[in-house]
Amino acid sequence: MNKTTYIILVFCAFTFVRGQSFNDFLSQLEQSDINARPALVDSFMNAGHSFPLIEDSLAHFIYFGDASTIHVPGDFNGWEPNEHIMDRVEGTDFLYLTMQFETDARLDYKFVRNMSQWILDPLNPNTCSGGYGPNSELAMEEYIQPIEIQYNGSIPHGQVESFTFQSTILNNSRTIYVYTPPNYEDFPNRHFPVMIVNDGGEYLNLGKMDHILDYLISEETIDDMVVVFVNPVNRNEEYFMNPDYAQCVVSEIVPHIQENYRTLDGSNHWGIMGASLGGLISVYISHLYPNIFGLCGSHSGYFPEEIQSLVSSNPNVGTQFYLDWGTYEQTILETNIALLSVLQDKGYSIETREYHEGHSWGSWRAHTDNILTLFYPRGTVDIQKKRIKAPNHISINSIFPNPFNPTTTIQIDLVETWHVGNPIESGATSLHIYDITGRLVETVVNKKMNPGKHVIQWNASQYSSGVYYIQLKSNNRVDYKKVLFLK
């Protein structure tokens, strides 16, 4: 290869980085002389890309350096270290893996180098902290980063104090943090609603919940409130429906907070929340003690059959629930849908959200504001001065007949969302049908729909008899209903 040919090849690589696709670049590499490939790769790597390289719904993971193999475990494969191996371009140290995701997905991942070394993606500066350290973060193009988790020096800040709390019931001690709003000391006669947060230290350190509270209060989106962050001592033991831990919360921690902070009375002012097993214990405690906690929030809660049976075997205790989960946490998704079905059968007030995310603090910190704005909305605010949310939800109102053969009528309700006095344009509304294993069998609707009530028919004549789940989804809100098809 002469010098002129080499210069032309390098120029072609620079032409790629101005707008051609990644596949075009790969084709160019494959068609080039093997000795010219390192220079083409260098020109690509020096072109100022962000990595992973994202093109619509495609994410191109790239590793450039000395390695025999690179695998990519993450939320999308259950963190399996031996799946999703990168391909190498012959004659180079350039390895790549292309995967397809929803355009609003946000996921954690890492690289496994040479089958043993777990590392962050060296080309990706974006990370998300978790309980086991940081992970690299993949955020697709339509994902919106949560500004509320960032520290904002230009707004008032609440105070966070900590103390060691001794439990007689559990015979142990733990650290508790308490957030008081910015104006707490300015109004000595004022009392405040309360949220108890399980895994409290992680909600502060990883979830940045104090920043979220400061932001929402400054925006006049939520009422000023007191938040109690409770650290676990033995998380698995305490959070798996432990009646002694529940008793500690309601008989020791709650009275301590009531005695030392100015709190409102009434279960409608007291909430409890958590993530994963913290979601399980929150639902458990709120169900056992509805006179204390009338509000319950869960991020990616794990809900085994024991909690489903507890709820189904007792009458509606009046608790208001918020549940969310990710589509990349299959077991969690399934248990949430199962609990949701039980709660719906009992007539509970529930808000649910589903996101294209995994089991991660990156998800939970971005959706903590959903719980706070649902349970503690600002009392009276001028609509022209701030963002407010009118009652906004989606629901499957009725399915008739049920059981059915072979056609049933589904009535759905889409309630409008408002922003500074004007409706927000909604995204696509979908109605999916899943079988009892969670497999998608049919998409009945996938289009933009106006707010209001809609009637949709589903003909199941081509399917087998059995239980199916109908999923309604719009603007990240989701509702499920169970239906029985009998031929």
C-alpha positions as CSV (number, residue, x, y, z in Angstrom):
1,M,0.0,0.0,0.0
2,N,1.5,3.4,-1.0
3,K,1.3,6.6,1.0
4,T,-1.4,8.1,-1.1
5,T,-3.7,5.1,-0.6
6,Y,-3.1,5.3,3.2
7,I,-4.0,9.0,3.3
8,I,-7.3,8.4,1.3
9,L,-8.3,5.6,3.8
10,V,-7.7,7.9,6.8
11,F,-9.7,10.7,5.1
12,C,-12.6,8.2,4.5
13,A,-12.6,7.4,8.2
14,F,-12.9,11.1,9.1
15,T,-15.7,11.3,6.6
16,F,-17.5,8.6,8.6
17,V,-17.3,10.5,11.9
18,R,-19.2,13.4,10.3
19,G,-22.4,11.5,9.9
20,Q,-22.1,8.0,8.6
21,S,-23.4,5.0,10.6
22,F,-21.3,2.7,12.8
23,N,-22.1,-0.1,10.4
24,D,-20.6,1.9,7.6
25,F,-17.5,2.3,9.6
26,L,-17.3,-1.4,10.2
27,S,-17.8,-2.1,6.5
28,Q,-15.1,0.3,5.7
29,L,-12.7,-1.5,8.1
30,E,-13.6,-5.0,6.7
31,Q,-13.0,-3.8,3.1
32,S,-9.6,-2.1,4.0
33,D,-6.2,-3.7,4.0
34,I,-5.5,-5.2,7.4
35,N,-2.4,-3.0,7.8
36,A,-4.5,0.1,7.3
37,R,-7.0,-0.8,9.9
38,P,-5.2,0.5,13.0
39,A,-5.0,4.0,11.5
40,L,-8.7,3.9,10.6
41,V,-9.6,2.8,14.2
42,D,-7.4,5.6,15.6
43,S,-9.2,8.2,13.5
44,F,-12.5,6.9,14.7
45,M,-11.5,6.9,18.3
46,N,-10.1,10.5,18.1
47,A,-13.3,11.9,16.5
48,G,-14.9,13.0,19.8
49,H,-17.7,10.4,20.1
50,S,-19.5,9.7,23.3
51,F,-19.5,6.1,24.3
52,P,-21.4,3.8,24.2
53,L,-22.1,5.1,20.7
54,I,-25.9,5.5,20.4
55,E,-27.8,5.5,17.1
56,D,-31.6,5.6,17.6
57,S,-32.4,2.3,19.4
58,L,-28.9,0.8,19.0
59,A,-26.1,1.0,21.5
60,H,-22.6,0.2,20.3
61,F,-20.3,-0.8,23.3
62,I,-16.7,-0.3,22.4
63,Y,-13.4,-1.4,24.0
64,F,-10.1,-0.2,22.6
65,G,-7.0,-1.7,24.1
66,D,-5.2,-4.9,25.1
67,A,-7.6,-7.7,26.0
68,S,-8.2,-11.2,24.9
69,T,-11.9,-11.0,25.5
70,I,-14.4,-8.5,26.7
71,H,-17.9,-9.5,28.0
72,V,-20.6,-7.0,28.8
73,P,-22.8,-8.0,31.8
74,G,-25.5,-5.6,33.1
75,D,-29.1,-5.1,33.9
76,F,-30.1,-6.4,30.4
77,N,-28.7,-9.9,31.0
78,G,-29.0,-10.4,34.8
79,W,-25.4,-9.5,35.2
80,E,-24.3,-12.7,33.7
81,P,-20.5,-12.4,33.1
82,N,-20.2,-15.0,30.3
83,E,-22.9,-13.6,28.0
84,H,-22.6,-10.8,25.3
85,I,-19.0,-11.1,24.2
86,M,-17.5,-8.4,22.0
87,D,-16.3,-9.0,18.5
88,R,-12.8,-8.0,17.5
89,V,-11.9,-6.3,14.3
90,E,-9.0,-8.5,12.9
91,G,-5.7,-6.7,13.0
92,T,-6.7,-4.2,15.7
93,D,-7.3,-3.8,19.4
94,F,-10.8,-2.6,18.6
95,L,-13.7,-4.7,20.1
96,Y,-17.4,-3.9,19.8
97,L,-20.9,-5.2,20.7
98,T,-24.1,-3.8,19.3
99,M,-27.4,-4.2,21.3
100,Q,-30.9,-2.8,20.8
101,F,-32.8,-1.1,23.6
102,E,-35.9,1.1,24.0
103,T,-35.0,4.7,23.2
104,D,-35.8,5.9,26.7
105,A,-33.9,3.0,28.5
106,R,-31.4,3.6,31.3
107,L,-29.3,0.7,32.4
108,D,-26.2,-0.2,34.5
109,Y,-23.4,-2.4,33.1
110,K,-19.7,-3.2,33.4
111,F,-17.0,-4.9,31.3
112,V,-15.4,-8.2,32.2
113,R,-11.9,-8.3,30.8
114,N,-10.2,-11.6,30.0
115,M,-13.0,-13.6,31.7
116,S,-12.0,-12.4,35.2
117,Q,-11.5,-8.7,35.7
118,W,-14.6,-6.6,36.3
119,I,-14.0,-3.0,35.2
120,L,-16.0,0.1,34.3
121,D,-16.2,1.1,30.7
122,P,-13.0,3.0,30.2
123,L,-14.6,5.2,27.4
124,N,-17.7,6.1,29.4
125,P,-17.4,8.8,32.1
126,N,-21.0,8.3,33.2
127,T,-21.4,6.1,36.2
128,C,-24.1,5.3,38.7
129,S,-23.3,4.3,42.3
130,G,-24.8,1.2,43.8
131,G,-24.6,-0.8,46.9
132,Y,-21.5,-2.7,45.5
133,G,-19.8,0.4,44.1
134,P,-20.2,2.3,40.8
135,N,-21.4,0.9,37.5
136,S,-21.2,2.4,34.0
137,E,-24.4,4.0,32.9
138,L,-26.1,3.6,29.5
139,A,-28.7,6.3,28.9
140,M,-30.4,6.1,25.6
141,E,-31.2,9.3,23.7
142,E,-34.8,9.9,25.0
143,Y,-33.9,9.2,28.6
144,I,-34.2,12.4,30.7
145,Q,-31.6,12.8,33.5
146,P,-33.2,13.7,36.8
147,I,-32.1,17.3,37.7
148,E,-33.6,17.1,41.1
149,I,-30.9,14.7,42.4
150,Q,-28.2,17.4,41.8
151,Y,-27.1,19.7,44.6
152,N,-28.4,23.2,43.9
153,G,-26.6,25.9,45.8
154,S,-29.0,28.6,44.8
155,I,-32.0,27.2,46.7
156,P,-32.7,26.8,50.5
157,H,-31.7,23.6,52.0
158,G,-33.1,21.5,54.8
159,Q,-31.1,20.1,57.7
160,V,-30.2,16.5,58.1
161,E,-29.2,15.3,61.6
162,S,-28.3,11.8,62.8
163,F,-28.5,9.9,66.0
164,T,-28.1,6.4,67.3
165,F,-31.3,4.7,68.2
166,Q,-31.5,1.8,70.7
167,S,-34.3,-0.7,70.2
168,T,-35.5,-2.7,73.2
169,I,-37.7,-4.9,70.9
170,L,-34.8,-5.9,68.7
171,N,-32.1,-5.5,71.2
172,N,-29.8,-3.6,68.8
173,S,-29.0,-0.1,67.8
174,R,-29.0,1.7,64.4
175,T,-28.3,5.1,62.9
176,I,-31.3,7.2,62.0
177,Y,-31.2,10.4,60.0
178,V,-33.9,13.1,60.1
179,Y,-34.5,15.7,57.4
180,T,-36.3,18.9,58.4
181,P,-37.4,21.4,55.8
182,P,-35.6,24.7,55.2
183,N,-38.2,26.8,57.2
184,Y,-38.6,24.3,60.1
185,E,-37.2,26.6,62.7
186,D,-38.9,29.7,61.4
187,F,-42.4,28.4,62.3
188,P,-42.2,26.9,65.8
189,N,-46.0,26.3,65.9
190,R,-46.2,24.5,62.6
191,H,-46.5,20.7,62.3
192,F,-45.4,18.6,59.3
193,P,-46.3,15.3,57.5
194,V,-43.8,12.5,57.8
195,M,-42.2,9.8,55.5
196,I,-40.3,6.9,57.0
197,V,-37.6,5.6,54.6
198,N,-36.2,2.1,54.8
199,D,-32.6,1.7,53.7
200,G,-32.4,5.3,54.8
201,G,-28.6,5.8,54.5
202,E,-28.6,4.5,50.9
203,Y,-31.5,6.8,50.0
204,L,-29.4,9.7,51.2
205,N,-26.0,8.6,49.9
206,L,-27.0,6.9,46.7
207,G,-30.5,8.2,46.1
208,K,-29.7,11.9,46.9
209,M,-33.1,12.2,48.6
210,D,-32.2,15.3,50.6
211,H,-31.4,17.0,47.2
212,I,-34.7,15.8,45.8
213,L,-36.6,17.2,48.9
214,D,-34.9,20.6,48.7
215,Y,-35.7,20.8,45.0
216,L,-39.4,19.8,45.2
217,I,-39.9,22.1,48.2
218,S,-38.2,25.0,46.5
219,E,-40.4,24.5,43.4
220,E,-43.5,24.4,45.6
221,T,-44.3,21.0,44.2
222,I,-44.6,19.3,47.6
223,D,-45.5,20.4,51.1
224,D,-42.7,21.0,53.6
225,M,-42.2,17.7,55.4
226,V,-40.1,15.7,57.9
227,V,-38.4,12.6,56.5
228,V,-36.9,9.9,58.7
229,F,-34.2,7.7,57.1
230,V,-33.8,4.4,59.0
231,N,-30.7,2.2,58.5
232,P,-31.2,-1.6,58.7
233,V,-29.0,-3.7,61.0
234,N,-29.6,-7.1,59.4
235,R,-31.4,-6.1,56.2
236,N,-32.5,-9.5,54.9
237,E,-33.7,-10.6,58.3
238,E,-35.5,-7.4,59.2
239,Y,-37.1,-6.7,55.8
240,F,-38.5,-10.1,55.0
241,M,-41.9,-9.5,56.7
242,N,-40.3,-9.4,60.2
243,P,-43.0,-8.6,62.8
244,D,-40.5,-7.6,65.4
245,Y,-39.0,-5.0,63.0
246,A,-42.5,-3.8,62.2
247,Q,-43.2,-3.5,65.9
248,C,-39.9,-1.6,66.4
249,V,-40.9,0.9,63.7
250,V,-44.4,1.6,65.0
251,S,-43.9,1.3,68.8
252,E,-40.4,2.8,69.2
253,I,-39.3,4.8,66.2
254,V,-42.6,6.5,65.4
255,P,-43.2,7.6,69.0
256,H,-39.6,8.9,69.2
257,I,-40.1,11.1,66.1
258,Q,-43.5,12.3,67.4
259,E,-41.9,13.3,70.7
260,N,-38.9,15.1,69.2
261,Y,-40.2,16.7,66.0
262,R,-43.3,18.6,65.2
263,T,-45.4,16.1,63.2
264,L,-49.0,16.0,62.1
265,D,-51.3,13.4,63.4
266,G,-53.3,11.0,61.2
267,S,-52.3,8.1,58.9
268,N,-53.1,10.3,55.9
269,H,-49.9,12.4,56.8
270,W,-47.6,9.4,57.5
271,G,-46.0,7.3,54.8
272,I,-43.4,4.6,54.6
273,M,-41.3,3.6,51.6
274,G,-38.4,1.6,50.4
275,A,-36.7,-0.2,47.4
276,S,-36.4,-3.9,46.7
277,L,-36.8,-5.7,50.1
278,G,-37.4,-2.2,51.5
279,G,-40.5,-2.1,49.4
280,L,-41.6,-5.4,50.8
281,I,-41.3,-4.4,54.4
282,S,-43.0,-1.1,53.6
283,V,-46.1,-2.8,52.2
284,Y,-46.0,-5.3,55.1
285,I,-45.9,-2.6,57.8
286,S,-48.5,-0.4,56.2
287,H,-50.8,-3.4,55.9
288,L,-50.4,-4.4,59.6
289,Y,-50.6,-0.8,60.9
290,P,-52.9,1.2,58.6
291,N,-53.8,3.4,61.6
292,I,-50.1,4.7,61.5
293,F,-49.2,4.6,57.8
294,G,-51.9,5.5,55.2
295,L,-49.3,6.0,52.5
296,C,-46.9,3.4,51.1
297,G,-44.3,3.7,48.3
298,S,-42.2,1.0,46.7
299,H,-39.4,1.1,44.1
300,S,-38.8,-2.4,42.5
301,G,-40.3,-4.1,45.6
302,Y,-39.9,-7.9,45.9
303,F,-43.4,-9.3,46.8
304,P,-43.4,-13.1,47.5
305,E,-46.6,-15.1,47.8
306,E,-46.6,-14.6,51.5
307,I,-47.3,-10.8,51.2
308,Q,-49.8,-11.4,48.4
309,S,-51.7,-13.9,50.7
310,L,-51.6,-11.5,53.6
311,V,-53.2,-8.7,51.5
312,S,-55.7,-11.0,49.8
313,S,-56.9,-12.6,53.1
314,N,-57.7,-9.3,54.8
315,P,-60.1,-6.5,54.0
316,N,-59.1,-3.2,52.4
317,V,-57.4,-1.2,55.1
318,G,-57.5,2.0,53.1
319,T,-53.8,2.5,52.4
320,Q,-52.8,4.4,49.3
321,F,-50.1,2.7,47.3
322,Y,-47.4,3.7,44.8
323,L,-45.5,0.9,43.0
324,D,-42.9,1.1,40.2
325,W,-40.6,-1.4,38.6
326,G,-38.3,-1.9,35.6
327,T,-38.8,-4.1,32.5
328,Y,-35.2,-5.3,32.9
329,E,-35.9,-7.0,36.3
330,Q,-38.1,-9.9,35.3
331,T,-38.8,-11.5,38.7
332,I,-39.5,-8.1,40.3
333,L,-41.8,-7.2,37.4
334,E,-43.8,-10.5,37.9
335,T,-44.2,-10.1,41.7
336,N,-45.3,-6.5,41.3
337,I,-47.9,-7.4,38.7
338,A,-49.1,-10.2,41.0
339,L,-49.4,-7.9,44.0
340,L,-51.1,-5.2,41.8
341,S,-53.7,-7.7,40.8
342,V,-54.4,-8.5,44.5
343,L,-54.6,-4.8,45.5
344,Q,-56.9,-4.1,42.6
345,D,-59.2,-6.9,43.5
346,K,-59.4,-5.4,47.0
347,G,-60.2,-2.0,45.7
348,Y,-57.1,-0.1,46.8
349,S,-56.0,3.3,45.5
350,I,-52.8,2.5,43.5
351,E,-50.5,4.4,41.2
352,T,-48.1,2.3,39.2
353,R,-45.2,3.2,36.9
354,E,-43.1,1.0,34.6
355,Y,-39.7,2.0,33.2
356,H,-37.2,0.6,30.8
357,E,-34.6,0.2,33.6
358,G,-33.1,-2.4,35.9
359,H,-32.7,-3.0,39.6
360,S,-30.6,0.1,40.3
361,W,-30.3,3.2,42.4
362,G,-30.1,5.0,39.1
363,S,-33.8,4.1,38.6
364,W,-35.0,4.6,42.2
365,R,-33.3,8.0,42.7
366,A,-34.9,9.3,39.5
367,H,-38.4,8.3,40.5
368,T,-38.4,9.2,44.2
369,D,-40.1,12.4,43.2
370,N,-43.1,10.4,42.0
371,I,-43.8,9.1,45.5
372,L,-43.3,12.5,47.2
373,T,-45.5,14.4,44.7
374,L,-48.2,11.8,44.8
375,F,-48.5,11.6,48.6
376,Y,-47.5,15.1,49.7
377,P,-48.7,17.6,46.9
378,R,-48.6,21.3,47.7
379,G,-51.9,22.3,49.3
380,T,-52.8,25.5,47.4
381,V,-50.7,26.9,44.6
382,D,-51.3,29.4,41.8
383,I,-51.4,27.4,38.6
384,Q,-49.7,30.2,36.7
385,K,-46.7,30.2,38.9
386,K,-45.6,26.6,39.0
387,R,-46.0,23.2,37.6
388,I,-48.8,21.3,39.1
389,K,-50.3,17.9,38.4
390,A,-54.0,17.7,38.2
391,P,-55.2,14.2,39.0
392,N,-53.5,12.2,36.3
393,H,-53.7,8.5,35.9
394,I,-54.6,5.7,33.5
395,S,-56.8,2.8,34.3
396,I,-58.4,-0.3,32.9
397,N,-61.9,0.4,34.1
398,S,-63.7,-2.8,33.1
399,I,-63.4,-6.0,31.1
400,F,-66.7,-7.5,30.1
401,P,-67.3,-10.3,29.8
402,N,-64.7,-12.0,32.0
403,P,-64.3,-15.0,31.6
404,F,-65.0,-14.6,27.9
405,N,-65.1,-16.6,24.6
406,P,-63.7,-15.4,22.2
407,T,-64.2,-11.6,22.4
408,T,-64.1,-9.2,25.3
409,T,-64.6,-5.5,25.6
410,I,-62.0,-3.4,27.5
411,Q,-62.8,0.1,28.7
412,I,-59.8,2.3,29.5
413,D,-59.6,5.8,31.0
414,L,-56.8,8.3,30.2
415,V,-56.9,11.3,32.5
416,E,-55.1,14.5,31.3
417,T,-51.9,15.9,32.7
418,W,-51.4,19.7,32.9
419,H,-48.3,21.9,32.9
420,V,-48.6,25.6,33.7
421,G,-52.2,25.6,32.6
422,N,-51.7,23.8,29.4
423,P,-52.1,20.1,28.5
424,I,-48.9,18.1,27.9
425,E,-48.9,16.2,24.7
426,S,-49.1,12.6,25.5
427,G,-46.9,9.9,24.0
428,A,-48.1,6.6,22.6
429,T,-50.7,4.6,24.5
430,S,-50.3,0.8,24.3
431,L,-52.5,-2.1,25.2
432,H,-50.5,-5.4,25.3
433,I,-51.6,-8.9,26.1
434,Y,-49.3,-11.2,28.0
435,D,-49.8,-14.9,28.8
436,I,-49.3,-16.2,32.4
437,T,-45.6,-16.8,31.8
438,G,-45.1,-13.1,31.0
439,R,-44.7,-13.6,27.3
440,L,-46.1,-10.9,25.0
441,V,-48.7,-12.5,22.8
442,E,-50.4,-9.5,21.1
443,T,-50.3,-5.7,20.9
444,V,-53.9,-4.6,20.5
445,V,-53.2,-0.8,20.5
446,N,-50.0,1.3,20.1
447,K,-50.8,4.9,19.1
448,K,-51.4,8.3,20.5
449,M,-54.8,8.6,22.1
450,N,-56.7,11.6,23.4
451,P,-57.6,11.9,27.1
452,G,-60.9,10.3,28.1
453,K,-62.6,7.0,28.0
454,H,-62.0,4.5,25.2
455,V,-63.5,1.1,24.4
456,I,-61.3,-1.6,22.8
457,Q,-62.2,-5.1,21.8
458,W,-59.8,-8.1,21.9
459,N,-60.5,-11.3,20.0
460,A,-58.6,-14.3,21.4
461,S,-59.8,-17.0,19.1
462,Q,-56.3,-17.8,17.9
463,Y,-55.0,-18.4,21.4
464,S,-55.3,-21.2,23.9
465,S,-57.6,-21.1,26.9
466,G,-56.1,-19.7,30.1
467,V,-55.2,-16.7,32.1
468,Y,-53.9,-13.6,30.3
469,Y,-52.8,-10.2,31.6
470,I,-53.8,-7.0,29.9
471,Q,-51.3,-4.2,30.2
472,L,-52.3,-0.5,29.6
473,K,-49.4,1.9,29.3
474,S,-49.1,5.6,28.7
475,N,-46.5,8.2,29.7
476,N,-44.7,5.6,31.8
477,R,-47.9,4.9,33.8
478,V,-49.1,1.4,33.7
479,D,-52.1,-0.6,34.7
480,Y,-52.7,-4.4,34.6
481,K,-55.9,-6.5,34.7
482,K,-56.2,-10.3,34.7
483,V,-58.6,-11.9,32.3
484,L,-59.7,-15.5,31.7
485,F,-60.3,-17.0,28.2
486,L,-62.4,-20.2,28.1
487,K,-63.0,-21.9,24.8
